[in-house]
Amino acid sequence: MGVFVFLPLVLPLTALPIARLAEQHLHPRTATRLLTLVGTVLAVCSTLCLGLLMVVGTAQLPGNPLPDSWSDPEVRAAVPYDVVAGKAAIGALAAVAVSCTATCLRHGRVRRDAWLALAGLPESPVAVLPDDKAYAYALPRTSGRTGTPGRIVVSTGMLDSLEPRERRALIAHERAHLTAHHHRYLLAARLAARANPLLRPLRTAVDYCAERWADEEAAREVGDRRVTARAVGKAALVSRGTPGPALAGFAAPGPVPRRVAALLEPVEPSRHWPPTWTAAGLALWIAAVGTAASALSSANAAVALVLVLHAATPL
């Protein structure tokens, strides 16, 4: 495997320049999908390499269930600094597993509790809760439920703080979250950041771009970007947030002034790849090369380890 097994652990650094540039120069829909894809691939590759290192490290521990031949010097020679790297990978992979599991459980619990809170209310796409606290969020459908992609939850406190056209923008924003399944992008970005802390800037960028995507859909439906910008600003001033990070909200915590400013300017064209000679294009090429190198490095390390272990395993 050589040093290739370590490369996917640090290659996420190549994706960091594209995080902010994608927010500024790509259409929010394109940026959300692109950043989520890059982050997911890089996270899977780094986790795979941690698993490969763990195999070597675990084989050296007394009493392990692996074949004794897997701890032979020939196998350990496939990994540089095998003693330190192998044992460190055991703890790192355990931390990744615990963190990702906790994130998924919390994600499911928040959605389940939110659905239970709506029990007894009339079935409708928009659930209005009699509450003076101002909040609004998109509640995706849980497994086992059929029909609409979810429900929009909004309090009377939020509705009272907005004018009629601004309310339309709010509902259109939350509907965009549901129809585009933004909760999946948010969860994937969070899991990627849990798997590799170097991907946290991408998670933040995905959160922002998903909100911008919904902002643009709301502005298109309402037909007035200024009304939508005004609604975002008002909601941010009075909002109490959402029940948890698993749910996307109209006034979600984050760079609201940047969202308002973006709505007051023309939207970026909906292209999938910016010109190479621009800063965004160059950063995107760097991220693409880093992602491809990470995938090739992890694949190379996996194949090499399988071949080494196969040769060391007695028939």
Protein Blocks (a to p, Z undefined) as FASTA:
>chain_A
ZZmlmmmmmmmmmmmmmmmmmmmmgcfklmmmmmmmmmmmmmmmmmmmmmmmmmmmmmmp
ghiabdfklmgmklmmmpghklmmmmmmmmmmmmmmmmmmmmmmmmmmmmmmmmmmmgoi
acdfbdcdddfbdcdddddddehiacjfbdcdddfklmmmpcfklmmmmmmmmmmmmmno
mmmmmmmmmmmmmmpmklmmmmmmmmmmmmmmmmmmmmmmnopaklmmmmmmmmmmmpgb
jfbfkbccfklgcjfklmmmmmmpccddddfbdcfkbmklmmmmmmmmmmmmmmmmmmmm
mmmmmmmmmmmpcZZ
